[in-house]
Amino acid sequence: MTDKAANAPASTLVAGARAIVGAANTSEKVELAYAVSKAWFQRGIALGSPSKDGRMPDRPGRPQKPELRAPRDMPKRSLSGKSGRLALIHSLAHIELNAVDLTWDLIGRFADARLPRSYYDDWVRVGLEEAKHFSMLQDRLEKLGAAYGDLPAHDGLWEAAQDTGHDLAARLAIIPLVLEARGLDITPPMIEKAREIGDDDTAKCLEIIYRDEKNHVAFGAKWFRFLCDRQRIRPESAFHFFVRKHFRGTLKPPFNDRARSEAGLTPGFYKPLAPLTG
């Protein structure tokens, strides 16, 4: 761990979340995620609050690279060929870095929402695992002779955070139940393709991410239902409302119905929002 990260102890979980999201250096961001998670699970820090520990930043800290572009201007991603493989792994690393910030923002931004400690236990675990995922993919890039930041990336994921920063239920609907759930659909074919071309190291990384994503979606479904129950509203109807209001894309089939259902995201949530196909 760098001296800077080691010498920046978080007095509370909220302060730690704020430091993680605000860190511009990716190594420091990951190291802080590990340190704050360890302190929380060892009962070394209290929860804290945004009013006392500071509000979460409007934007996460970021290194000078990668260059951020519109999604339509991004290079083609494919596991076929070294350049395509690098583009895909780089894109996944960028997604996981955003996931680090999105998760810790979820922890710190809504800490005044009167939630059980188990809520924070779940999301601190997710924040730790997202940091692990970014590190794995960053290491994979290095072994292929590249580095995070070498290729452009897009800024769409953080836009979802900005759109839902006022409402925890909306944030849970969009981030774990739409964006992470999409990973359950698309990751198995990527694993299979990586195996077909003999890239077992990338396949192993993807298998770990896929396994963890199931739990992340399950935590999202669990706490979304908790909030809906507290407000006495139907979870599926509320999900449809939030997706139509805050999600700019479409929920595209094919869906991994089995993995989604195992995570508590049953077809009644997403099938009514999918476009009809012939």
Secondary structure, DSSP 4 states (H G I P E B T S, - for coil): --HHHHT---SBHHHHHHHHHH--SHHHHHHHHHHHHHHHHTT-SB---HHHH-PPPSS----S-SPEE-GGGSPP--SSSHHHHHHHHHHHHHHHHHHHHHHHHHHHHTTTS---HHHHHHHHHHHHHHHHHHHHHHHHHHHTT--TTSS-EE-HHHHHHHHTTT-HHHHHHHIIIIIIHHHHHHHHHHHHHHHHTT-HHHHHHHHHHHHHHHHHHHHHHHHHHHHHHHHT--HHHHHHHHHHHH--S--PSP--HHHHHHTT--HHHHGGGSPP--
